[in-house]
Amino acid sequence: MRCLYLSVIFFLLLAASMSNAQTSHSAASYFNRAKERYARGDLDGAIADFDLAVTFDPRMALAYNNRGMARQDRGDLEGAIRDYTLALEINPRLAEAYSNRGVAHRAIGDLDGAIADYDACIKLNPRLPNVYNNRGNLLREKGRLEEAIADYNKAIEMAPKLAIAYASRGLARLLQGKASEAEEDFRRCLKLDSSLKVYIEERIKEINRQFAAK
């Protein structure tokens, strides 16, 4: 009787193990197909597959994060923020999800929420120059120019060829009234990426309007 009991327990454990392995495999398969669809620009298909991935594995933080990216690309910012938040509830050390949520918070006008997300991202991974640039832009918008420039300096220190960081620092310096230093930053930016010329010109026009309105 004891042997029969042990045999039943063994087969139940084996069945559970096989079920878990199959579930994990199914989640990974849908997740990988979703990434492929996302890369091709098939946002609806990607979201459908991320849905299936989290159905099979509700603890797959990256699936929520990546579904958030797809939703954000579709313009569903609130849905994206919910997904990033779910990812972080599962894995609070997922720096990418903080960065992505920061972008989404900025897009809905929540500057403080975005800055908090970038702070958390940088605390987890301080080697992300684009995140420093993004946080610097928010600080610049809030008038915290010295802090913004410190972030741009950090971004440039880590990635000397990150053209947008020179443009961003130039705009902050222009707001400080340091025209010659701003001009040098714009020159260095355009030397690295001439396609940013229109972006810089538009931002300078905005700054000039701000000064004219004072």
C-alpha atoms as one frame of an Amber mdcrd trajectory, in Angstrom:
protein
   0.000   0.000   0.000   2.849   2.325   0.889   4.518   1.633  -2.477   1.286
   2.410  -4.298   0.937   5.673  -2.390   4.514   6.690  -3.217   3.978   5.808
  -6.875   0.898   8.025  -7.053   2.814  10.917  -5.468   5.689  10.421  -7.911
   3.428  10.508 -10.969   1.571  13.566  -9.684   4.848  15.406  -9.189   6.062
  14.304 -12.623   2.832  15.473 -14.247   3.067  18.836 -12.485   6.682  19.233
 -13.587   5.813  18.416 -17.206   2.886  20.838 -17.080   5.089  23.631 -15.743
   7.706  22.956 -18.420   5.052  23.008 -21.153   3.590  26.246 -19.783   7.022
  27.868 -19.683   7.762  26.707 -23.236   4.425  28.031 -24.515   4.946  31.412
 -22.836   8.458  31.704 -24.276   7.249  30.737 -27.751   4.528  33.377 -27.771
   6.911  35.939 -26.295   9.514  35.319 -29.004   6.915  35.472 -31.774   5.560
  38.688 -30.284   9.028  40.248 -30.400   9.378  39.265 -34.055   5.998  40.777
 -34.881   6.882  43.944 -32.980  10.137  44.256 -34.911   8.161  44.014 -38.177
   5.769  46.741 -37.034   2.833  44.367 -36.522   1.696  45.962 -33.257  -1.699
  44.239 -33.063  -0.134  40.834 -33.673   2.588  41.525 -31.128   0.075  42.569
 -28.471  -2.023  39.460 -29.122   1.017  37.247 -28.636   2.157  39.099 -25.510
  -1.388  38.539 -24.189  -0.936  34.797 -24.728   2.525  34.837 -23.159   1.244
  36.348 -19.908  -1.762  34.016 -19.960   0.619  31.064 -19.846   3.054  32.800
 -17.493   1.507  35.686 -15.508   4.905  36.318 -13.877   6.751  37.122 -17.129
   7.757  40.712 -16.415   9.397  41.267 -19.802   6.181  40.333 -21.604   4.289
  43.074 -19.754   7.113  45.538 -20.435   7.220  44.721 -24.144   3.441  44.751
 -24.454   3.605  48.213 -22.911   6.025  49.285 -25.638   3.659  48.036 -28.329
   0.702  49.772 -26.703   2.704  52.961 -26.413   3.570  52.823 -30.109  -0.166
  52.519 -30.833  -0.821  55.628 -28.755  -2.384  53.790 -25.803  -0.310  55.575
 -23.160  -2.479  54.675 -20.173  -2.437  51.014 -21.194   1.328  51.179 -21.618
   1.781  52.673 -18.144  -0.364  49.915 -16.650   1.801  47.291 -18.317   5.071
  48.868 -17.189   3.687  49.047 -13.664   2.727  45.360 -13.770   6.222  44.493
 -14.984   7.746  46.426 -12.084   5.446  44.817  -9.537   6.821  41.452 -10.678
  10.429  42.586 -11.096  11.243  45.872  -9.300  14.787  45.739 -10.694  13.743
  45.939 -14.348  15.414  49.243 -15.213  14.055  49.193 -18.778  10.481  49.311
 -17.502  11.222  52.434 -15.435  12.757  54.102 -18.484   9.813  53.160 -20.696
   7.290  54.316 -18.107   9.209  57.577 -17.824   8.734  58.179 -21.542   5.017
  57.418 -21.238   4.597  59.661 -18.201   6.291  62.479 -20.105   3.950  61.934
 -23.041   0.862  62.439 -20.852   2.404  65.531 -19.258   3.337  63.990 -15.899
   6.834  65.477 -15.616   7.280  64.646 -11.935   6.238  61.039 -12.521   8.645
  60.789 -15.440  11.543  62.221 -13.418  10.822  59.758 -10.595  10.903  56.888
 -13.100  14.204  58.051 -14.586  15.635  58.432 -11.068  14.695  54.814 -10.318
  16.091  53.619 -13.644  19.424  55.358 -13.085  19.656  53.996  -9.544  19.377
  50.481 -10.980  21.577  51.104 -14.021  23.683  54.287 -14.007  25.203  53.534
 -17.432  22.338  54.628 -19.692  23.239  57.910 -21.436  19.861  58.303 -23.132
  18.110  58.168 -19.783  20.317  60.993 -18.465  19.493  62.995 -21.586  15.769
  62.347 -21.162  15.806  63.302 -17.487  17.826  66.395 -18.369  15.133  67.454
 -20.823  12.495  67.221 -18.104  14.626  69.194 -15.665  15.150  71.818 -18.374
  11.397  72.078 -18.910  10.963  72.661 -15.181  13.606  75.399 -15.211  16.185
  73.382 -13.261  18.911  74.242 -15.737  22.031  73.433 -13.716  20.683  69.976
 -12.893  19.732  69.478 -16.526  23.214  70.402 -17.716  24.730  68.006 -15.165
  22.648  65.217 -16.720  23.679  66.172 -20.244  27.323  66.253 -19.149  26.931
  62.753 -17.746  25.331  61.521 -20.965  28.136  63.024 -23.061  30.780  61.627
 -20.728  29.388  58.127 -21.254  28.561  58.539 -24.951  30.667  61.292 -26.583
  28.968  60.654 -29.940  25.410  61.045 -28.618  24.502  64.025 -30.788  21.145
  64.760 -29.154  22.839  65.330 -25.777  24.877  68.210 -27.253  21.698  69.697
 -28.716  19.934  69.344 -25.360  22.811  70.966 -23.471  22.961  73.756 -26.019
  19.288  74.528 -25.465  19.789  74.630 -21.690  22.762  76.951 -22.100  20.754
  79.172 -24.412  18.093  79.435 -21.699  20.865  80.473 -19.314  21.833  83.259
 -21.715  25.130  81.570 -22.637  24.770  81.990 -26.397  28.385  81.268 -27.380
  28.516  78.038 -25.377  25.148  77.012 -26.799  26.377  77.672 -30.328  29.394
  75.446 -29.732  27.145  72.632 -28.515  24.912  72.976 -31.577  27.973  72.888
 -33.824  29.227  69.694 -32.187  25.768  68.152 -32.405  25.388  68.829 -36.132
  28.871  67.559 -36.835  27.737  64.223 -35.403  24.207  64.248 -36.853  23.201
  66.911 -39.346  19.589  65.615 -39.390  19.018  67.341 -36.023  19.293  70.788
 -37.637  15.522  71.253 -37.959  14.967  70.045 -34.393  17.453  72.592 -33.049
  15.996  75.419 -35.124  12.470  74.675 -33.896  13.566  74.547 -30.261  15.480
  77.832 -30.639  12.335  79.483 -32.046  10.402  78.270 -28.991  13.036  79.709
 -26.655  13.026  83.029 -28.515   9.237  83.186 -28.140   9.621  82.519 -24.414
  12.115  85.391 -24.093   9.896  87.698 -26.183   6.906  86.960 -23.960   8.727
  88.031 -20.788
